[in-house]
Structure formats: C-alpha cells, structure tokens
Amino acid sequence: MASLEIVGLTVTRDGVDLLQDIHLSIADGERFVVLGPSGSGKTLLLRAIAGLETVTRGRLRLQGQDVTTAEPRDRGIAMVDQQASLQPHLDVRANLRLPLELRSYPNDEVDRRVDAQVRAFSLRRLLHRGQHTLAAGDRHEVALARSLIRRCRLLLLDEPLARADPPRRRALLRELVEVQEGYGVTTVVATNDQQVALTLGDRGAVLDRGRLAQVGTPMELFAAPATTFVAGFVGTPPMNLHTGRIVRGDLGIRLLADPFRLRTFAPSLTDHADRPCTVGVRPTDLRRATDRDPFTIEEVVLTTAVLGDQVEVRLGEPHDPVVATIDRPAPPTGALLRLAYDPAAVHVFDAEGRAVAHGV
C-alpha cells in the first residue's frame, strides 16, 4: 500500500497540454475515481502515474518517494487497461504465474500465491483456458488477479467494467469493492461510468479537457458541483441547466431562467445581481405539483420513458427541454404537466459556469 501525491503534473504532446497542472493527494488504501468523458485525459493520467507516459512538468510521489522519472517496473504499480490484455499464448494459470516467474520467485512461493488468487477470484474453472476463450468479465477478473499477485503498492484500473454486460457489471462491482477492501491496496480507477464511480469511489476527481474541474466525495460531486460542466456530467439524467439572469428588486433577488422563476433573499446571490447566470435543477428534484406548492413550472410533455417504478419525462421546448424523473403513471404526450421544486434544490452558476449557490 502507498499514498500518492501528484504535484502540478502536466503532459504535453506536439505543443498541446493534454493534462495541465494536476494536483491530487490520494491516501494510503483509498479508492479514488477519476471521472470524465472520453478525451478528458483519464487514461493519460493513469499512464503517467504508471510511468508509461513522459511527464512534461510536475512531480509524482509514491509513499513520499519521487517516482517521476522511475522506470515502470521499479514503481511497484500494477495497471489493468480497458482490454484486460493477457498473454495470448498462455492459459490462465500460466498468466497468473508469469509476473512472479519474471522476478525469479521460488516455485513454492509462486504456487502459493497463484492458489490464493484462484481462491480469491473463483478462477479454478478457467485455469486451463486461453485469453480468446474468456468472456470480457472473466478476462478482467484474471487480469485483476494477475495485477495483485505481486502485492503492488498501487493499483490502476482503466474502465475496468467497460466490456462486461449489465448483470455481470453489478457482480464485478461488488467483487472489486471486496477485493480492494480485502487487500487494502491503494486504487485509482478511471471511468466515465457514474455507477462505477459512485460505488467504488471514496473520493473522486472530475477531469474536463485535461484540467481538474472538481475533487470530492461522490456525494459532494453530485450535490454541490463546482461548475456547470460537473453539474451536467455527474448525475443520470444530468442536471437541467437553463441560462437566465439574477435581478435585484425591492423585494429581494429574482432568478429568471425560463421555465424556472423564483424570488429569494439568498445573500450569496447579492454580489451577482443584475448579471447573467445559469440555473440548475436535478431531474430527481422535480415532482408532480399540488395546489399547495409555491414553486412550480407547467410545460407540455414531449416524451416519456418508463424506468421501472419511475418515469423520465421530457417537457417544454424541444431545443431546451426540462427533464424530470417522477413516479408512475406516465403522463400522456402533449399533455400539460405541472411540476414542483424546492428552492433548496436550486443551483446557481455565474456567467463563467462557476457555482454561486447550492440552494437558494
């Protein structure tokens, strides 16, 4: 196990900063998730930590030791990539043995560790099969078992469940948590899958085009997004974001961002009065309105999608719809639907997309 400190890390290619000034501190034994869309730099960050990419500026410290220029084999880091690649000419048992044999471990120690991994990951049924006969989920389990057999200090997982089907993903998620807790190995996971992030992560970072947008617990990223980018990326469905204006009046501050309009005395908005803003409301914070609800919107239903006990509804303007996740039954398309919201669930961002208030 080891702590990881990333100080001002920058990776440049052809004069372009693909990662820029990344600062992160990851605690010993922590599960840390790097979240972001394709092209945001997640895989590149993992490869830089592993020593597979040259760091242009900045430092990497593993358990206090500077490893910025250390060879990958000398870092004590294991990495499982999206392909979960194994040696194609070897069966599963031989793949598990290989990392130890390359380091000249005694045969009895190799056997002992391989048997332990086989039991931990329930791999006995796969031992004599080759890579090309394994399902994607099985291949990832074998790759994970192989990566841990050396008892690495740091484990890097790049989209570990990307190729598993939905039922298998749920089982693998549980297994990943159990394995990490059992081994206590510091783990960094790169993913664009929010279920993976919310389930695996003690904390996480959101990357936006090679820059850190926010670092926090999964709940902090969801409940208090630092920018409109984080607000629109974290959460399924994403937050409703509507441009508008903060207007100062005799009776307080008015937020005008159609279809959301409300009056508030929130002191955090005073310094931003008479300026453009973006108002955000999560789909899960909208519900069917009653006559007693003071803050409501009423819009025409565009589409509906049944999601088990709930319904995802798109309503309002087709080019800028409001999305709500409400209880069944599904309202008919074309009907007027009145929804209520709580000002405490309204997020406000300034003209540059930075959070001003979470709850007004």
FENPE-V484101 format. One record per residue. RES is the residue in one letter. PHI is phi in radians with two decimals (* if undefined). Layout:
RES_PHI, RES_PHI
//
This chain:
M_*, A_-2.88, S_-1.47, L_-2.27, E_-2.12, I_-1.98, V_-2.12, G_1.05, L_-1.21, T_-2.32, V_-2.14, T_-2.08, R_-2.31, D_0.90, G_1.38, V_-1.93, D_-1.38, L_-1.43, L_-2.21, Q_-2.31, D_0.93, I_-1.49, H_-2.12, L_-2.54, S_-2.16, I_-2.04, A_-1.35, D_-1.00, G_1.45, E_-1.38, R_-1.72, F_-2.09, V_-1.94, V_-1.81, L_-1.97, G_2.99, P_-1.26, S_-1.00, G_1.51, S_-1.42, G_1.90, K_-1.09, T_-1.12, L_-1.08, L_-1.11, L_-1.09, R_-1.15, A_-1.18, I_-1.10, A_-1.31, G_1.56, L_-1.62, E_-2.26, T_-1.33, V_-1.46, T_-1.33, R_-2.47, G_1.76, R_-2.31, L_-2.13, R_-2.15, L_-1.95, Q_0.91, G_1.44, Q_-1.64, D_-1.28, V_-2.06, T_-0.94, T_-1.95, A_-1.22, E_-1.14, P_-0.92, R_-1.20, D_-1.69, R_-1.61, G_1.22, I_-2.02, A_-2.00, M_-2.32, V_-1.96, D_-1.53, Q_-1.08, Q_-1.40, A_0.86, S_-1.17, L_-2.10, Q_-1.22, P_-1.16, H_-1.56, L_-2.00, D_-1.37, V_-1.09, R_-1.06, A_-1.15, N_-1.11, L_-1.19, R_-1.27, L_-0.99, P_-1.03, L_-1.39, E_-1.15, L_-1.13, R_-1.81, S_1.07, Y_-1.18, P_-1.07, N_-1.02, D_-1.15, E_-1.22, V_-1.05, D_-1.07, R_-1.09, R_-1.23, V_-1.09, D_-1.07, A_-1.13, Q_-1.20, V_-1.05, R_-1.20, A_-1.09, F_-1.88, S_0.92, L_-1.80, R_-1.00, R_-1.19, L_-1.86, L_-0.98, H_-1.85, R_-1.81, G_-1.59, Q_-0.96, H_-1.30, T_-1.72, L_-1.65, A_-1.19, A_-1.00, G_-1.13, D_-1.12, R_-1.10, H_-1.16, E_-1.13, V_-1.12, A_-1.11, L_-1.16, A_-1.06, R_-1.15, S_-1.17, L_-1.56, I_-1.18, R_-1.47, R_1.00, C_-1.15, R_-1.42, L_-2.51, L_-1.98, L_-1.96, L_-2.15, D_-1.82, E_0.80, P_-1.13, L_-2.03, A_-1.07, R_-1.83, A_-1.62, D_-1.30, P_-0.91, P_-1.07, R_-1.18, R_-1.04, R_-1.10, A_-1.15, L_-1.14, L_-1.04, R_-1.07, E_-1.14, L_-1.06, V_-1.09, E_-1.11, V_-1.12, Q_-1.09, E_-1.18, G_-1.16, Y_-1.50, G_1.18, V_-1.38, T_-1.09, T_-2.28, V_-2.08, V_-2.02, A_-1.78, T_-2.79, N_-1.91, D_-1.64, Q_-1.26, Q_-1.11, V_-1.07, A_-1.09, L_-1.22, T_-1.43, L_-1.52, G_-1.44, D_-1.25, R_-2.47, G_-2.69, A_-2.22, V_-1.78, L_-1.75, D_-2.24, R_0.91, G_1.46, R_-2.04, L_-1.32, A_-1.58, Q_-2.95, V_-2.21, G_3.07, T_-1.24, P_-0.94, M_-1.18, E_-1.13, L_-1.12, F_-1.39, A_-1.51, A_-2.39, P_-1.07, A_-1.37, T_-2.49, T_-1.15, F_-1.09, V_-1.11, A_-1.06, G_-1.45, F_-1.72, V_-1.56, G_2.03, T_-2.29, P_-1.12, P_-1.19, M_-1.06, N_-1.22, L_-2.18, H_-2.29, T_-1.31, G_-2.92, R_-2.63, I_-1.69, V_-2.07, R_-1.51, G_-2.40, D_-1.14, L_-1.83, G_2.01, I_-1.79, R_-1.93, L_-1.80, L_-2.11, A_-2.57, D_-0.81, P_-1.57, F_-1.59, R_-2.43, L_-2.69, R_-1.87, T_-2.58, F_-1.96, A_-1.00, P_-1.11, S_-1.15, L_-1.65, T_-1.02, D_-1.25, H_-1.93, A_-1.11, D_1.09, R_-2.34, P_-1.14, C_-2.70, T_-2.18, V_-1.83, G_-2.14, V_-2.42, R_-1.26, P_-0.98, T_-1.31, D_-1.70, L_-1.88, R_-2.57, R_-1.03, A_-1.51, T_-2.02, D_-1.17, R_-1.57, D_-1.40, P_-1.40, F_-2.01, T_-2.45, I_-2.25, E_-2.39, E_-2.46, V_-1.42, V_-1.27, L_-1.63, T_-2.57, T_-2.38, A_-2.49, V_-1.37, L_-2.13, G_1.21, D_-1.38, Q_-2.09, V_-2.25, E_-1.62, V_-2.04, R_-1.92, L_-2.55, G_1.70, E_-1.41, P_-1.02, H_-1.43, D_-2.62, P_-1.33, V_-1.71, V_-1.95, A_-2.30, T_-1.94, I_-2.19, D_-1.24, R_-1.16, P_-1.44, A_-1.27, P_-1.26, P_-1.23, T_-1.07, G_1.60, A_-1.41, L_-1.41, L_-2.17, R_-1.82, L_-2.12, A_-1.92, Y_-2.56, D_-1.79, P_-0.97, A_-1.15, A_-1.78, V_-1.63, H_-1.87, V_-2.18, F_-2.15, D_-1.38, A_-1.12, E_-1.59, G_1.50, R_-1.62, A_-1.13, V_-1.89, A_-2.68, H_-2.05, G_1.76, V_-2.22
//
